[in-house]
Amino acid sequence: MKKLLPLMKKYWVYAFFSPIFMILEVIGDILIPYLMSLIVDVGIANQNTGYITKMGCYMILTALLAMAFGVSSSFFGARAGYGFASEIRQKTFERIQSFTFANLDRFSVSSLVTRLTNDCNTIGMVTMMSLRMAIRAPFMLIFALIMAFRINSYLARVFLVAIPVLAVIVAAVLFKARPLFLQMQKRVDRVNAVIKENLAAIRVVKSFNRQDFEEAKFKERNDSLMNTALKAISTIIILMPAFSLIVYSTIIAVLWFGGFQITAGNMGGGELISFITYNTQILMALMMVSFYFMQLLRGSASVNRIIEVLDTEPEIKEKRNPVRTIKDGSITFKNVSFRYPGSREKTLKNINFEIASGETLGIIGSTGSSKTTLVQLIPRLYDVSEGSVLVGGIDVRDYDLKFLRDNVAFVLQNNTLFSGTIRENVKWGDENASDEEIIAALNKAQAWEFVSAYPDGLDHIVEQGGDNFSGGQKQRLCIARALLKSPKIIILDDSTSAVDMATDAKIQNAFKTELSDVTTIIIAQRISSIKHADRIIVMHEGEIESIGNHEVLLEKSPIYSEIFETQQKGMISA
């Protein structure tokens, strides 16, 4: 918690006053049994109606004040606890935004979602309990014990037996329950994972009629979570009967020995009544402590999971004085090799080539030949394991990361649109772009044709994930979004695969005529998408098999010529 406490700074006033009001409420709760004993032993014993009325008014006033203090403590505690959780959630989300692809490979999406929601909420609840219950319980225990010993120190010895017995039971139960609570958080991750996967791919599930399979998979994980929760609850549930047994046993002992004290004249009836009340308060305080520690176990698991995220340093770090100017869009790979974190096998091996600024480069190869990995090194989505990648003659590791990525537009394989409008989505490329600039980018990406057909045009709603657009439409919108950045380098990672060949040709022509000064890299499966490129790289098992233009590769690259012949036959048969 030391690492998280600075995030409480914004809510320190609430955190300060919540325990103060809680202590005042405890004082009120402690005074009420004492006033009640005075009513019995003084007022009733002496048949003094005025005294009884006065003490009764004091009791009512004390109860009202205690209630007001309790409500105030609850308010301040809730603001501090859940405000603290909000700050932790914000800080954790910001940390996740700084993660590199390598960092994201460590955590599953479902786990990060659970940490940002369930774990942060648990920390907020435990923080609130720490400001209230963790204050109320020990102060109630101490003050009630003081009053019990003040009333009758002989009778108060019963607590010397009851408290240690209850403490041992609580410690044993919590020790056994701790690992179960840790397992519960992991089971929640697994349930969230299957929910996210199923909802994201619900159309695929339905098209393959796999609802029964998905339901069975969910049931297995859901039952696993339920069984773990039941084990934890079954362990904890023993506390209540144990607590009740000790409370009632103590009350019987107090009544038994207190009766002798009253008979001997060493104790008044009112004192016995108040003693029993203090007895209940003491044991209730111990029960609150046990409940607090039970929640603290869940909170500690959540804190560890949040700290794990916050302590994860981005794999990619900037230099102290990074470069913030890019001369041009030239790219150089020098003896580049790459392996994914945790892997011993090299994904890319000894890559060497240069791209002149404004040149168009095509990349083709079989599935798994590391085409995407190659281009991800240019905007530093990953860092090279060996060698160097230069942009504008400068190593990409020397650039300011934000500046570099602003100048390298990347259209990924998975075309993701965000809920909102078309305008809001395209503006991801430039949040200050005018409608004219947006339309120009849409025209270059051959997207304005279908966007202009909507009655609301740029204000047309985009559903989550862009599910109300076809694959080709999503690809063109993503290309427009990238073009709006006015980059020096644009990378299209198989981003026209869902577009028909005629539209693909228009996009390539627009790039050639209107983006002649922009370095363009096109990864494609269709040779027709890259045959116009100045040069084409043929990748095979993480290495460059051949490099040259379309005609040269047809002569010297067996892989390229085989792909070309296969696609030509496919077009003829079609």
Order of alpha helices (4+ residues) and beta strands (2+ residues): alpha-alpha-alpha-alpha-alpha-alpha-alpha-alpha-alpha-alpha-alpha-beta-beta-beta-alpha-beta-beta-alpha-beta-beta-alpha-alpha-alpha-beta-alpha-beta-alpha-beta-beta-beta-alpha-alpha
